[in-house]
Amino acid sequence: MRTRSSDKKAQSASFDRSLDEQKQFVLPEVGEIVSLEDDAFSRSLYHHVAPESAIDDFLKKSRSYSLAQRRWKLPRSCTKLLNNDFYTPFLTVFSSILKHFWNEATVRGTRRVIDSHATNLPHCELDSCSTTHSSRPSFVIRAEGPSFQLPVSKTGEKPPAIGFSNATACIDIQIQHDQMPVSEQLMRVAIYARQIFIQQPNRRFVRLLVLSEEHFRLYHFDRSGVQYTPYTSFHDNPHTFVRLILGLSSPYESDIGLDSTIQWTIENGRKVDGTLTTRRSDGTEITYPLLKVMPFFFRGNIRGRATICWSVRDPVTGEDLVVKDSWKSEDRVSEHVYLQDAVGSPGVVQMISCEPDRDETRNLRGFSGAPPREFHNRVETRLVMKAYGKSVTRFTSAMQVLCALRDAIAGHMEMYNKGTLHRDVSIHNVLFGKAGAEPGLRGILIDFDVATRRGVETIRPEDWLIGTRLYQSIAVLSSSEYRDPLPRDHLDDLESFLYVLVHIMFAYDSQGVLQSFPSTLHAWHDESLGTAARLKQGFLSWKTPPIAVEEHWPIPCINLLLAYQAFLLPFVHMKADLNLRTRDARKDRVRLLAAEVVQHYTRVLQLFDEAIDQLNTPGSKWKLCYDSDSSSCVSVSSNDSETPSAARRDNPLKRVSEEYPVDQPPAKRPSDSPRITRNVAPVTRRSPRISPAARSPV
């Protein structure tokens, strides 16, 4: 099989405005494109579905194929046909193939080719199916079975008969003289593929056909991206053509790219409940009932990890569990390796069982030898883990959220002591423990997808791609500026925990009510790497928080925030200095830094413990500390004990309010973590460049 690389994205104007709007979703997901130089891939598929002799028999008997002329009974030119007549001959051929081969009573009627060129198939996004976008493939293969359901309909309306939720595949027809560029063609079928992945969450790959008057092209989408074949004559290759139509309409779900270990019960065309089958740690099969019909977490990307999480229940113990399916990069250590080390560690997600090598995208693409250079293999994994509480953003008190973060940090320390560095600490990766959890289990650190072994020299100029931008440390954001940057360490993740605390205190009040998303965090997320790093360093130098934060949070939380900032700032300066030095010149100081890991964790945990203890004392005894020096602490009267804003009004360290915009529209109860939007002006306060001038703490 020969290939050539084609990473060109669609640049030509699309044929309708809605297609242009949908490209914004598809373009980032396609990635590296593999353009196959021969038809070996399409010829290799689906031989088990129909042997050569069975296809010979069909071609002899079929009214849709002429053995004498060795061609399908299709018009030699479609340019003069009316719109509907253009599709009818193709529909006749497709239907004749399905009718001949899928004639068993159990299969008959469950697969049917539908002319959909004049039908809007509604789109869904990850959070809703109320989008106004839709598509019109020429044909869809409509399916019935345990993985398919009727499309979502508006309340009181009858569901549409066809959609991406009950299609095994799409087929597009193009008139030869009006043939669009392959880049535009790719964008069209990628939109179809993306919708099938979203609306059929147990999809592992999607295959689609594009036909002209004389030829076909096969597109294959999986979590590594897309590959496509050259145009091949369906007249000269009738056996391959028949096998592809049968494969795309196969009653066997694994043939069409579905994970058959996840099945649903269908009532009145819709999924009502389901099961998920996996293997226990001893290798025996177990079938879990699904607690929800759809996954509670779903990335929805075509290419990438494509993480999907299902809520299930152990049929023996009745315990609620989480099943996590994902596709890891071949060169990355599987998450289950780190979770095996985490067994018994408080504050860290606990694994029940795993299937670390379920399949690989190289197998789905039929590579018999070495894959193309531009192809990046991914490995399918499944983890079964204990279920915990809600996201840390769903807190209802300051005490609750501080306890959760404190125990998650302690769990991070446990894993670091066992040799694992998380590398993706974010607000989404800290959960509350189960209701009534004991200290140590009140917060749980999850998602070790991009973890690494402690001390491994993995940092590269592109290391900033690992992790979530809003919570990345200054050193990580700056890593591309240095020739030989320091590898990530525990201090980077401890800094990320600070930004989780900042996100919570800046975007919510102390009862968990969502305020507006502040400009400070907006800038950290949207600015360039270097600008975000400088803004964060400026933030670490602040001696007081924004007035809006002081007004919504009790004094112990304010003191924790300021002390946490003050603890990290010297290390930021020290790392900036070390990054300018050669490995030999910095090795002694790096060694000394590594020797003080326990002290670093201990200090951060101490800060949280002090704040938690203070929250348990009467507010009249709280003192507001604008500096680590206790002489700067300000006593607060009992009348103002809930927030420090009153004490600050007469404090000489007070900042002018204009430096901190108060972004507080009427508060409302959140349904989820705040989304980053551009409705707030970026912060105007300029912060200094990262400088190694400050003295290091070691």
C-alpha positions, -999 to +999 in steps of 0.1 A: +000+000+000+015+033-011+006+066+004+014+103+001+011+130+027-017+156+023-020+180+051-037+208+031-069+220+047-099+232+028-093+266+014-119+270-014-152+285-008-179+260+002-211+255-018-233+268+010-230+292+039-238+267+066-209+245+055-186+274+061-199+278+097-195+241+104-159+241+092-148+258+124-157+226+143-142+202+118-109+218+107-091+214+140-102+178+143-090+164+110-052+166+117-028+148+095-045+135+064-033+103+047-040+102+010-036+066-002-020+062-036-037+029-045-069+010-037-054-017-016-072-005+015-107-006-001-099-040-017-089-055+016-121-048+034-151-070+042-141-103+025-157-121+055-191-105+047-194-119+012-171-144-006-161-139-042-184-167-053-215-152-037-208-118-054-203-136-087-237-152-083-253-119-075-237-102-105-250-129-128-286-126-115-288-089-108-309-066-130-286-038-119-254-051-134-246-061-170-221-090-173-219-085-211-210-048-208-192-053-175-208-022-160-236-012-136-268-001-151-262+036-145-264+065-169-231+072-187-238+109-181-260+124-154-257+160-165-291+160-183-311+142-157-336+160-135-326+164-099-346+134-085-337+112-115-301+118-108-303+098-076-328+071-086-304+049-106-279+048-078-306+041-052-317+011-073-282-004-074-276+001-036-310-014-028-305-044-050-273-053-032-289-051+002-320-070-008-299-099-022-275-103+006-294-091+037-324-113+031-325-133+064-356-128+085-336-114+114-318-089+093-343-080+066-355-044+070-329-034+096-307-019+069-321+003+042-306+029+018-325+062+019-324+090-006-316+119+018-305+146-007-335+168+001-337+160+038-320+181+065-303+157+090-301+177+122-268+182+139-259+179+176-231+194+196-218+180+229-241+200+251-272+202+229-291+190+199-308+224+195-283+237+170-297+250+137-270+233+116-279+203+094-266+184+065-279+167+034-259+137+023-271+122-009-279+088+008-278+074+043-280+037+052-307+037+079-303+012+106-323-004+134-306-022+163-292-020+198-269+010+190-293+031+169-321+054+178-344+079+161-331+115+160-340+139+188-372+158+182-388+189+197-413+183+225-446+171+211-432+165+176-428+132+159-391+122+156-376+124+121-373+090+104-336+094+095-306+112+110-270+107+121-282+088+152-295+059+131-272+059+101-245+033+095-229+054+068-234+082+043-229+082+006-224+114-014-229+116-052-212+142-073-216+149-110-182+145-127-180+178-145-190+196-112-164+177-091-152+197-062-116+199-049-107+170-026-102+195+002-138+206+000-150+171-004-131+161+027-147+189+047-181+177+037-177+141+046-158+151+078-189+170+089-209+138+084-183+117+103-182+141+132-220+140+136-220+102+135-193+101+162-213+126+184-247+110+180-234+074+182-211+075+213-200+039+209-185+046+175-148+036+170-145+045+133-167+059+105-164+050+068-181+070+040-183+068+003-182+095-024-193+085-059-192+101-093-208+088-124-180+062-129-159+061-097-160+058-059-137+070-031-136+056+004-130+079+034-121+063+068-122+084+100-109+072+133-091+087+164-059+091+144-076+114+118-086+104+083-074+086+053-089+083+018-084+063-013-080+075-049-110+073-072-116+038-083-139+026-111-169+007-097-176-007-131-141-023-133-142-033-097-177-046-090-166-071-063-149-044-042-179-021-047-204-047-036-183-056-005-180-019+005-218-014+002-223-046+023-197-036+048-211-001+053-246-017+059-235-048+078-258-061+105-227-069+125-220-037+145-182-042+147-181-041+108-195-006+107-173+007+135-194+003+166-182-010+200-206-039+205-197-042+242-221-013+247-257-021+239-290-005+245-327-015+248-348+004+222-384+013+229-404+033+204-373+040+185-353+055+214-327+042+238-342+036+273-315+016+291-283-003+283-254-024+294-216-023+291-195-055+291-159-055+301-134-078+319-126-080+356-091-080+368-090-118+367-100-118+330-136-129+334-164-110+317-188-088+336-218-069+323-227-036+340-260-019+336-258+017+325-271+042+350-276+068+322-284+061+285-257+085+274-222+091+287-218+118+313-185+130+298-177+130+261-151+149+242-167+143+208-135+150+188-128+130+156-091+128+164-074+126+198-081+108+230-119+110+225-125+103+262-159+089+270-171+082+306-201+060+314-219+057+347-225+020+356-235-001+386-218-033+398-245-060+395-231-079+425-222-052+450-246-024+438-217+001+439-217+029+414-187+029+391-172+049+362-160+033+329-136+055+310-129+047+273-102+066+255-076+064+227-041+071+240-011+080+218+010+050+211+041+065+226+024+075+259+023+053+290-012+040+296-031+056+324-038+023+340+000+020+349-002+050+371-035+040+386-021+006+396+004+025+416-024+046+431-042+016+446-047+024+483-036+060+481-061+085+496-071+115+476-065+097+442-090+079+420-091+042+425-091+017+396-111-015+397-100-031+364-087-023+330-084-033+294-053-015+283-050-027+247-085-032+232-075-022+197-053+002+177-061+026+149-034+010+128-055-022+128-086-003+118-068+011+087-055-023+075-018-014+074+000-047+066+035-032+068+050+000+082+023+027+084+028+060+066+052+085+082+024+110+088+002+085+106+002+085+144-011+053+160-036+054+189-044+026+213-079+020+227-081+016+265-109+010+290-107+017+328-133+008+354-129+031+385-148+040+416-173+068+413-170+099+435-188+132+440-194+161+418-169+185+403-152+208+429-170+237+412-202+224+428-192+234+463-216+251+487-192+264+514-157+277+517-149+249+541-161+222+517-139+234+488-108+240+509-110+205+523-114+190+489-084+209+474-063+200+505-069+163+502-064+163+464-030+180+470-022+153+496-031+127+470-009+144+445+020+142+470+013+104+475+016+098+438+047+119+435+063+099+463+054+068+442+071+083+412+042+098+393+038+135+382+002+144+371+009+173+347-027+182+341-040+197+374-072+216+366-105+225+380-120+196+360-097+170+375-106+175+412-138+159+424-154+158+458-152+126+477-183+105+484-208+120+508-196+119+544-160+112+533-133+112+560-104+136+560-080+125+532-109+114+510-128+147+508-112+156+475-101+132+447-075+138+420-085+122+387-074+119+351-038+107+348-039+105+310-008+127+305+010+118+337+047+109+336+073+093+357+090+116+382+124+129+370+119+118+334+134+145+311+103+148+289+101+186+285+104+198+250+097+232+233+061+219+227+056+209+264+031+236+268+007+215+248+004+191+278-021+203+303-049+229+305-038+264+295-056+283+323-038+263+350-003+258+335+026+270+356+048+300+345+077+277+338+057+255+315+042+285+296+078+298+292+094+265+283+095+272+246+117+303+251+146+283+265+171+260+247+172+234+275+143+241+299+139+223+332+117+193+332+083+196+349+084+189+386+060+190+416+063+228+419+046+232+385+017+211+396+015+229+430+013+261+411-015+246+390-034+239+422-030+276+431-047+286+398-075+261+406-080+280+439-078+313+421-105+302+396-128+292+424-123+323+444-124+347+415-154+332+397-176+321+426-186+334+460-180+314+491-214+296+488-206+284+453-227+309+435-212+317+401-203+353+394-190+366+361-158+351+347-131+376+357-109+394+333-078+381+351-086+345+342-098+354+308-064+369+300-045+339+313-065+316+290-066+337+258-033+355+257-001+342+241+021+319+261+046+346+270+019+371+279+001+346+300+033+338+318+041+374+325+005+381+337+007+352+361+040+363+375+025+397+381-004+381+399+019+362+422+034+395+432+000+410+443-002+418+480-040+421+480-067+403+460-094+421+440-120+438+461-147+416+445-129+385+459-126+401+494-163+409+494-173+373+487-148+352+507-140+349+544-107+361+557-090+327+562-095+320+524-080+354+515-050+347+538-045+313+522-046+327+487-020+354+496+003+330+515+001+304+486+012+331+461+040+343+484+052+307+488+055+301+450+069+334+438+106+327+448+105+294+430+092+310+399+122+334+399+146+306+407+134+285+378+137+315+354+173+318+365+180+280+362+165+279+327+192+303+315+220+280+327+234+248+313+226+215+329+260+212+345+258+248+358+224+242+374+226+206+385+235+213+422+207+237+427+183+214+409+194+186+432+189+207+463+154+217+450+144+181+446+157+173+481+131+197+496+100+181+480+086+170+513+090+205+528+073+221+498+042+198+500+042+202+538+041+239+536+012+240+511-008+215+532+000+236+563-015+267+546-047+248+539-049+233+573-044+267+589-072+281+568-095+252+576-088+255+613-095+292+612-128+286+595-138+265+625-131+294+649-154+325+655-150+351+629-142+377+656-108+361+660-098+362+623-070+384+612-064+396+577-027+393+566-016+412+535+019+399+539+036+368+553+049+391+581+024+389+609+029+426+617+009+434+586-021+414+599-053+435+606-078+425+632-114+424+621-144+432+643-172+406+646-194+429+626-172+425+596-161+389+601-175+374+570-154+393+546-123+414+548-135+443+527-144+465+557-109+461+572-094+470+539-112+503+535-088+520+559-058+499+552-028+517+538-020+488+515-053+492+497-052+493+459-073+517+439-104+499+428-098+506+391-069+481+392-094+453+398-125+455+377-155+442+396-172+419+372-203+410+391-237+408+373-266+393+392-254+360+406-271+328+396-267+292+406-243+274+382-252+242+364-215+236+356-181+253+357-180+287+341-172+289+304-146+313+291-162+340+271-150+373+256-177+394+273-152+410+298-125+434+288-090+420+293-070+430+323-052+463+318-028+459+346+007+453+332+030+429+350+068+427+347+086+403+325+098+371+341+131+379+357+157+357+374+169+387+395+151+377+427+169+355+451+160+319+451+148+302+483+176+277+483 
